[in-house]
């Protein structure tokens, strides 16, 4: 069967309405886009009546799902069994992507969400997520690599034990999965045939396309790829903006509104690539303007304030400029705006690592990077040579001028200073997680340690502040 995507999903809906029905619909990629598409497909399937049975993949009893799928229902119309966040396609290949999502959820202070990702990663690596002795944080480097296929992170992982303990207690009542690989059991059931009115819908963020089940469904079911490249390349950004523009256009059409040129682009900049957030903010804007037909930049500024990404960028910018007073002020404001201390530390850690990399590259003569090199010369000569090394692809993938400015910022710090920042950030993280010291105190102390007051740049900033 053909592989569908967001550009051809209308064709799939049309086929369903014309009577071409698949026993299984697999949707994978961006979570919100999958949920949105699943609603459309379910609505088309249930045009003449039916029921959608929601099942959470994190706590799914596979034997129960298979039993329902094979049984004739007494309810009228089609019976759609929709499994959200299915784990059937997880494997070692997608473990790192799941781990990154677990870390991000923790940075965003969403432990329940992080626990779900952590369990999914464990099962992708062949570990029983209900056995507390399988805590990933307790694995050796070699065990971690063997289970998950990537190197064990060097940061503290004591939080994984806490999540495993709490999530195990919550799911202890779940029914055991039947003997055998759930994916193989599903394939057997589908191969034997299921009642015509029973439909299985599987939603996943990550899939391993090497799995037998994926190959089976690609041949015998409807597979919809809704993944979007979340990178920083030009093509990735173009694809992301296209997705967001589609969402905004649909909401504006439904609510009878338009936007002044340039407003949508500013909205995307402020919210980032988060389709569900863009939809919510667009709805808020449409309601805010009331009877007015057009949304202006003033409306955007009034309703959609600075995002977390913008605020965190201001903090790193202040640190890069050695502006101690502003950095101290911003770190307090971030907490006032409910941005978790660990999220602030994660941003500072990534920023420090990037500056450390760029500073060390300046000491390698073959790249020709000098502190005062003109931007045009850097883009024409240095950047192509730097990009030949795939290890730095992510760090060098931004706009050439933005990369140039990061190199310029890194040149004002010594390697020893940048290395010390990582140690200071680790110490602050340990204090946040294991001591009763107030978060603001820990973060203020960190900023003071990173930018000591006897630094020449900070003395200048303080002198200017006194005469402001």
ZALODO-69372 format. One record per residue (C-alpha): x, y, z; residue in one letter. Coordinates in steps of 0.05 Angstrom, whole numbers, padded with zeros to 5 digits, always signed. Layout:
XYZA;...
end
This chain:
+00000+00000+00000X;+00024+00072-00011X;+00057+00110+00045X;+00017+00172+00063X;+00042+00238+00092X;+00011+00304+00113X;+00007+00326+00039X;-00031+00264+00017X;-00074+00250+00077X;-00134+00282+00042X;-00129+00226-00010X;-00132+00175+00046X;-00194+00208+00076X;-00226+00207+00007X;-00210+00133-00001X;-00242+00118+00067X;-00305+00155+00048X;-00307+00116-00018X;-00305+00050+00020X;-00231+00031+00019X;-00219+00011+00091X;-00155-00015+00122X;-00156-00060+00185X;-00098-00020+00214X;-00077+00053+00210X;-00007+00069+00235X;+00009+00143+00246X;+00078+00164+00268X;+00116+00229+00276X;+00098+00294+00311X;+00050+00278+00368X;+00000+00334+00355X;-00002+00322+00280X;-00015+00248+00293X;-00071+00263+00341X;-00101+00313+00293X;-00098+00263+00235X;-00125+00207+00278X;-00187+00250+00294X;-00199+00262+00220X;-00190+00188+00202X;-00235+00166+00260X;-00289+00215+00239X;-00287+00189+00167X;-00290+00116+00191X;-00349+00130+00237X;-00391+00170+00187X;-00446+00118+00193X;-00436+00106+00267X;-00382+00075+00310X;-00342+00081+00374X;-00270+00101+00387X;-00237+00064+00445X;-00177+00102+00471X;-00118+00060+00498X;-00055+00089+00529X;+00007+00053+00504X;+00046+00067+00568X;+00000+00022+00608X;-00031-00020+00553X;-00049-00093+00567X;-00032-00121+00499X;-00070-00186+00511X;-00133-00147+00526X;-00125-00104+00463X;-00115-00166+00419X;-00175-00200+00450X;-00220-00141+00436X;-00193-00135+00365X;-00211-00208+00350X;-00281-00205+00382X;-00347-00185+00349X;-00377-00125+00384X;-00449-00117+00406X;-00442-00042+00395X;-00467-00013+00329X;-00420+00013+00276X;-00344+00008+00270X;-00303-00004+00333X;-00237+00034+00330X;-00184+00014+00381X;-00137+00074+00383X;-00070+00061+00419X;-00035+00126+00436X;+00041+00124+00444X;+00046+00051+00424X;+00111+00016+00443X;+00107-00038+00389X;+00158-00004+00345X;+00210+00015+00396X;+00279-00014+00392X;+00351+00003+00408X;+00352+00046+00345X;+00303+00096+00373X;+00326+00092+00446X;+00369+00155+00442X;+00312+00197+00413X;+00267+00173+00470X;+00321+00188+00521X;+00328+00259+00495X;+00254+00269+00504X;+00257+00242+00576X;+00313+00291+00592X;+00275+00349+00561X;+00213+00331+00601X;+00254+00332+00665X;+00284+00399+00645X;+00213+00425+00634X;+00193+00400+00704X;+00146+00346+00676X;+00165+00283+00715X;+00103+00243+00695X;+00118+00254+00622X;+00192+00239+00634X;+00173+00174+00669X;+00133+00152+00608X;+00191+00164+00561X;+00239+00130+00609X;+00196+00067+00611X;+00191+00067+00536X;+00267+00072+00529X;+00277+00015+00577X;+00230-00030+00538X;+00263-00009+00473X;+00328-00034+00504X;+00297-00100+00525X;+00289-00083+00599X;+00228-00095+00643X;+00205-00025+00661X;+00167-00051+00722X;+00230-00081+00754X;+00263-00028+00797X;+00329-00066+00793X;+00333-00047+00719X;+00342+00027+00735X;+00381+00055+00675X;+00420+00102+00720X;+00450+00042+00756X;+00476+00009+00693X;+00550+00009+00677X;+00575+00045+00615X;+00581-00021+00577X;+00513-00045+00599X;+00481+00021+00579X;+00514+00018+00511X;+00492-00054+00500X;+00420-00040+00519X;+00408+00027+00486X;+00460+00032+00431X;+00490+00099+00452X;+00540+00122+00504X;+00517+00132+00576X;+00510+00207+00592X;+00562+00235+00639X;+00513+00276+00680X;+00481+00252+00745X;+00425+00202+00734X;+00398+00192+00804X;+00331+00220+00781X;+00318+00158+00738X;+00313+00115+00801X;+00260+00162+00830X;+00219+00159+00767X;+00224+00083+00761X;+00202+00074+00834X;+00142+00121+00828X;+00119+00096+00759X;+00125+00023+00781X;+00079+00036+00840X;+00028+00070+00795X;+00027+00014+00743X;+00033-00045+00790X;-00040-00064+00778X;-00031-00070+00702X;-00044-00138+00672X;+00018-00177+00650X;+00035-00178+00576X;+00025-00248+00546X;+00085-00292+00532X;+00120-00274+00468X;+00136-00211+00431X;+00073-00166+00428X;+00091-00144+00358X;+00094-00216+00334X;+00029-00232+00369X;-00005-00174+00334X;+00022-00195+00267X;-00006-00265+00278X;-00075-00238+00297X;-00077-00192+00236X;-00053-00248+00191X;-00110-00293+00215X;-00160-00237+00203X;-00204-00195+00248X;-00278-00175+00243X;-00290-00125+00187X;-00318-00072+00234X;-00258-00074+00280X;-00203-00024+00265X;-00136-00016+00300X;-00104+00053+00301X;-00032+00059+00326X;+00000+00126+00343X;+00075+00132+00355X;+00127+00188+00357X;+00185+00142+00340X;+00186+00077+00299X;+00241+00030+00279X;+00228+00017+00206X;+00271-00045+00207X;+00219-00081+00251X;+00180-00138+00218X;+00115-00109+00242X;+00129-00042+00208X;+00146-00077+00142X;+00083-00120+00149X;+00038-00059+00161X;+00071-00021+00105X;+00049-00077+00058X;-00020-00093+00088X;-00043-00030+00124X;-00046+00045+00118X;+00017+00079+00143X;+00018+00155+00152X;+00086+00188+00163X;+00075+00255+00199X;+00147+00265+00222X;+00178+00334+00213X;+00253+00348+00214X;+00265+00387+00278X;+00336+00408+00259X;+00362+00478+00246X;+00380+00471+00172X;+00345+00514+00119X;+00305+00455+00093X;+00283+00435+00163X;+00262+00505+00182X;+00223+00511+00116X;+00186+00446+00131X;+00171+00468+00202X;+00143+00535+00180X;+00100+00501+00127X;+00069+00457+00181X;+00056+00515+00228X;+00028+00558+00171X;-00022+00503+00155X;-00045+00501+00227X;-00053+00576+00231X;-00089+00581+00165X;-00139+00528+00186X;-00154+00562+00253X;-00161+00631+00221X;-00209+00602+00169X;-00252+00568+00222X;-00255+00631+00264X;-00265+00680+00206X;-00201+00720+00218X;-00139+00742+00179X;-00070+00765+00200X;-00031+00826+00179X;+00031+00804+00138X;+00089+00788+00183X;+00048+00771+00245X;+00048+00696+00232X;+00124+00695+00223X;+00133+00732+00289X;+00085+00683+00323X;+00127+00624+00298X;+00191+00658+00323X;+00162+00668+00392X;+00130+00599+00401X;+00180+00556+00363X;+00162+00491+00329X;+00106+00468+00375X;+00044+00458+00331X;-00004+00450+00390X;+00023+00514+00422X;+00017+00553+00357X;-00056+00530+00350X;-00072+00551+00421X;-00039+00619+00413X;-00075+00631+00347X;-00142+00614+00379X;-00125+00662+00437X;-00109+00718+00387X;-00174+00706+00348X;-00215+00710+00412X;-00176+00771+00437X;-00192+00815+00376X;-00266+00802+00386X;-00307+00828+00327X;-00246+00854+00290X;-00231+00813+00228X;-00155+00823+00227X;-00101+00806+00277X;-00046+00858+00281X;+00025+00861+00310X;-00002+00900+00369X;-00050+00843+00384X;+00007+00794+00381X;+00050+00835+00429X;-00009+00841+00477X;-00027+00767+00478X;+00036+00727+00462X;+00092+00750+00506X;+00164+00729+00506X;+00173+00654+00504X;+00218+00612+00547X;+00267+00605+00490X;+00273+00681+00482X;+00281+00692+00556X;+00335+00639+00562X;+00371+00668+00501X;+00373+00736+00536X;+00407+00703+00595X;+00461+00669+00553X;+00471+00734+00515X;+00482+00772+00579X;+00533+00720+00602X;+00568+00722+00534X;+00573+00798+00541X;+00600+00790+00613X;+00542+00833+00637X;+00537+00808+00709X;+00482+00855+00733X;+00436+00837+00675X;+00450+00763+00682X;+00432+00764+00756X;+00368+00802+00741X;+00348+00755+00684X;+00359+00691+00724X;+00311+00717+00777X;+00259+00737+00726X;+00263+00669+00693X;+00242+00637+00759X;+00187+00688+00768X;+00160+00665+00701X;+00158+00592+00726X;+00219+00568+00687X;+00249+00511+00729X;+00319+00518+00756X;+00341+00453+00722X;+00318+00480+00655X;+00360+00542+00666X;+00420+00498+00683X;+00409+00455+00621X;+00410+00518+00578X;+00474+00543+00611X;+00507+00475+00603X;+00492+00471+00529X;+00515+00543+00519X;+00580+00530+00557X;+00594+00467+00517X;+00584+00504+00451X;+00630+00561+00472X;+00682+00512+00496X;+00680+00476+00428X;+00685+00540+00388X;+00741+00567+00433X;+00782+00503+00425X;+00772+00504+00349X;+00803+00574+00347X;+00868+00543+00373X;+00872+00496+00313X;+00908+00534+00259X;+00882+00491+00201X;+00813+00524+00206X;+00839+00595+00204X;+00790+00622+00255X;+00815+00686+00287X;+00780+00731+00338X;+00775+00790+00291X;+00764+00754+00226X;+00712+00790+00181X;+00644+00754+00177X;+00648+00745+00101X;+00717+00714+00104X;+00694+00668+00160X;+00634+00644+00119X;+00674+00634+00055X;+00738+00601+00082X;+00731+00577+00154X;+00660+00550+00157X;+00667+00502+00098X;+00730+00473+00129X;+00696+00466+00197X;+00635+00432+00168X;+00677+00376+00138X;+00678+00345+00208X;+00611+00311+00219X;+00620+00312+00295X;+00604+00386+00296X;+00547+00385+00247X;+00494+00404+00298X;+00534+00461+00329X;+00551+00490+00260X;+00482+00481+00229X;+00454+00550+00246X;+00456+00613+00204X;+00528+00629+00184X;+00527+00697+00218X;+00499+00668+00282X;+00555+00616+00282X;+00605+00671+00270X;+00579+00710+00329X;+00585+00649+00374X;+00658+00642+00354X;+00669+00715+00368X;+00636+00709+00437X;+00678+00648+00455X;+00742+00686+00439X;+00734+00732+00499X;+00738+00673+00547X;+00797+00627+00562X;+00792+00552+00555X;+00805+00545+00629X;+00746+00591+00645X;+00698+00554+00599X;+00719+00487+00628X;+00708+00513+00698X;+00637+00534+00679X;+00618+00461+00668X;+00643+00443+00737X;+00606+00501+00768X;+00541+00482+00733X;+00547+00409+00756X;+00558+00433+00828X;+00496+00477+00822X;+00455+00418+00796X;+00477+00375+00855X;+00456+00431+00903X;+00388+00438+00869X;+00374+00364+00873X;+00404+00347+00940X;+00403+00407+00987X;+00351+00452+01019X;+00384+00515+00992X;+00335+00561+00956X;+00338+00555+00880X;+00348+00630+00869X;+00407+00629+00917X;+00439+00571+00880X;+00431+00603+00812X;+00454+00672+00835X;+00516+00640+00865X;+00528+00604+00799X;+00524+00668+00758X;+00571+00703+00807X;+00620+00645+00801X;+00617+00645+00725X;+00625+00721+00720X;+00667+00743+00780X;+00661+00816+00798X;+00736+00828+00789X;+00729+00811+00715X;+00746+00872+00672X;+00682+00868+00632X;+00639+00864+00694X;+00674+00923+00726X;+00658+00963+00664X;+00585+00941+00666X;+00579+00959+00739X;+00612+01027+00726X;+00562+01041+00670X;+00504+01018+00714X;+00525+01067+00770X;+00523+01125+00720X;+00458+01105+00686X;
end
